Amino acid sequence: MRSIEDLKQSLLIWGVLSKEGIEFIKSKKERVIVPEMRPSLLGLKINIPLLKRNNIPFIYCTDNTLGFLFYKNKIKHTLLFFKEELSEGLRCITGSLYVVLLSHLHNIDISFFKMGYLQSNSLTDKDASTIDGRKVVLNEDIPFVEEVKDEVIEWKVLK
C-alpha cells in the first residue's frame, strides 16, 4: 500500500480483542484497522500480537488518524469491545465515546463485544504524560494531563 487511496474499507477495532471478536473478524475476512489506543498502547501491545497469532491482516494507525480514516470512507464497520454492561450503558476504555461518535457521524454500523482479559498492572502508561514508560511532559508543575478513566457510554448514544 503506497497511499491512503490504496486502503480498502476495513474493520475498526477499539478495546481489547476477545475470542468472540477474533472469530467475528475471521468470519468477515477483512483487514483490520488497529489504533494505538493511548495512553496504554493497547492496540500495539495487545491487539496486534493477537491478530498476528490468528493470521488476520491489519494496518496500524495513530488514534488521531481515526477521524481522517472515517472522513476518507476507509472504515466499513466498527467493533467496540467493552468492559462491562451496566443498566445505564456500556463501561469502556477511554476514547470509546470518540469512536462511537465518529461511527455515528459517518453512518458506520457498530458491533459490541465483551472485552478480552486485560491485566491492568502490566500497563506502563496510566496517562498521556508517558509513552511506553518514558516521560514526555516537560514541566511537571503544570497539571495539564487528564487522568485516564473508563467511560460509560449511555444506551441512547449507542443506538
C-alpha positions as CSV (number, residue, x, y, z in Angstrom):
1,M,0.0,0.0,0.0
2,R,1.5,3.3,-1.1
3,S,-1.2,5.8,-0.2
4,I,-4.4,6.2,1.7
5,E,-6.2,5.8,-1.6
6,D,-4.9,2.2,-1.8
7,L,-6.5,1.3,1.6
8,K,-9.7,-0.6,1.1
9,Q,-12.6,-0.3,3.6
10,S,-11.6,-2.2,6.7
11,L,-13.0,-3.1,10.1
12,L,-12.0,-0.8,13.0
13,I,-11.4,-2.3,16.4
14,W,-11.4,-0.3,19.7
15,G,-10.8,-2.0,23.0
16,V,-9.0,-5.3,23.8
17,L,-9.9,-8.1,21.4
18,S,-11.7,-11.2,22.8
19,K,-12.0,-14.7,21.4
20,E,-15.6,-13.8,20.2
21,G,-14.3,-10.7,18.4
22,I,-11.5,-12.6,16.7
23,E,-13.9,-15.2,15.4
24,F,-16.2,-12.4,14.1
25,I,-13.2,-10.8,12.3
26,K,-12.2,-14.2,10.8
27,S,-15.7,-14.7,9.5
28,K,-15.7,-11.3,7.8
29,K,-12.3,-12.0,6.1
30,E,-11.5,-8.3,6.2
31,R,-8.4,-6.2,7.0
32,V,-8.5,-4.6,10.5
33,I,-7.5,-1.1,11.4
34,V,-5.7,-1.1,14.8
35,P,-5.4,2.3,16.6
36,E,-2.6,2.5,19.1
37,M,-5.2,3.3,22.0
38,R,-3.2,5.6,24.1
39,P,-2.2,6.0,26.8
40,S,-1.6,2.3,27.4
41,L,-0.9,1.4,23.7
42,L,-3.4,-1.4,23.9
43,G,-3.5,-1.7,20.1
44,L,0.2,-2.1,19.8
45,K,0.9,-4.2,22.9
46,I,-2.2,-6.5,22.9
47,N,-4.3,-6.4,19.7
48,I,-1.5,-6.6,17.1
49,P,0.1,-9.7,18.6
50,L,-3.4,-11.3,18.8
51,L,-4.1,-10.5,15.2
52,K,-0.6,-11.8,14.1
53,R,-1.2,-15.1,16.0
54,N,-4.5,-15.5,14.2
55,N,-3.2,-14.6,10.8
56,I,-5.6,-11.6,10.5
57,P,-4.4,-8.8,8.2
58,F,-4.2,-5.4,9.8
59,I,-3.0,-1.9,9.4
60,Y,-1.8,0.2,12.4
61,C,-2.8,3.9,12.8
62,T,-2.4,6.5,15.5
63,D,-5.5,7.5,17.4
64,N,-5.7,11.0,15.9
65,T,-5.8,9.5,12.4
66,L,-9.2,7.9,13.0
67,G,-11.2,11.0,12.1
68,F,-9.3,11.2,8.8
69,L,-9.9,7.5,8.0
70,F,-13.7,7.9,8.7
71,Y,-13.7,11.0,6.5
72,K,-12.0,9.2,3.7
73,N,-14.5,6.3,3.9
74,K,-11.9,3.7,4.9
75,I,-13.9,2.2,7.8
76,K,-16.6,-0.3,6.9
77,H,-17.7,-1.4,10.4
78,T,-16.7,-0.6,14.0
79,L,-16.1,-3.3,16.6
80,L,-16.3,-1.8,20.1
81,F,-15.0,-4.0,22.9
82,F,-16.5,-3.1,26.3
83,K,-15.6,-3.9,29.9
84,E,-19.0,-4.2,31.5
85,E,-22.7,-3.9,30.6
86,L,-24.4,-1.6,33.1
87,S,-28.1,-0.5,33.4
88,E,-27.2,2.9,32.0
89,G,-24.9,1.8,29.2
90,L,-21.5,0.2,28.5
91,R,-18.4,0.7,30.6
92,C,-15.5,1.0,28.1
93,I,-11.9,2.1,27.9
94,T,-11.0,5.8,27.4
95,G,-11.6,7.0,23.9
96,S,-14.6,4.8,23.2
97,L,-17.0,7.6,23.1
98,Y,-14.9,9.3,20.4
99,V,-15.0,6.1,18.3
100,V,-18.8,5.7,18.8
101,L,-19.5,9.3,17.9
102,L,-17.3,9.1,14.8
103,S,-19.1,5.9,13.7
104,H,-22.5,7.6,14.1
105,L,-21.4,10.8,12.3
106,H,-20.2,8.7,9.3
107,N,-23.1,6.2,9.4
108,I,-20.9,3.2,10.2
109,D,-22.5,0.2,12.0
110,I,-21.1,-0.8,15.4
111,S,-20.9,-4.3,16.8
112,F,-20.4,-4.7,20.6
113,F,-18.3,-7.4,22.2
114,K,-17.2,-8.1,25.7
115,M,-13.6,-7.1,26.0
116,G,-10.8,-9.7,26.3
117,Y,-8.8,-10.0,29.5
118,L,-6.6,-7.0,30.4
119,Q,-4.1,-7.3,33.2
120,S,-4.1,-3.6,34.2
121,N,-1.0,-3.8,36.4
122,S,1.1,-4.8,33.4
123,L,0.5,-1.5,31.6
124,T,3.3,1.1,32.0
125,D,1.3,4.2,30.9
126,K,-1.5,5.4,33.1
127,D,-1.9,8.8,31.4
128,A,-0.6,10.8,28.5
129,S,2.4,12.1,30.4
130,T,4.4,9.0,29.4
131,I,4.9,6.8,26.3
132,D,5.9,3.3,27.0
133,G,7.1,4.3,30.5
134,R,9.2,7.3,29.3
135,K,8.2,10.8,30.5
136,V,7.1,13.2,27.8
137,V,5.8,16.0,30.0
138,L,8.4,18.8,30.1
139,N,7.1,20.7,33.2
140,E,5.7,18.5,36.0
141,D,4.5,21.6,37.8
142,I,1.8,22.3,35.2
143,P,-1.2,20.0,35.9
144,F,-2.5,19.6,32.3
145,V,-2.5,15.8,32.0
146,E,-6.0,14.4,32.3
147,E,-6.3,11.2,34.4
148,V,-7.4,8.2,32.4
149,K,-10.8,6.8,33.4
150,D,-13.2,4.3,32.0
151,E,-16.1,5.8,30.1
152,V,-19.8,4.9,30.5
153,I,-21.5,5.3,27.2
154,E,-25.2,5.6,27.6
155,W,-27.6,3.3,25.7
156,K,-29.2,6.3,24.0
157,V,-25.8,7.2,22.4
158,L,-25.1,3.6,21.5
159,K,-28.3,3.2,19.4
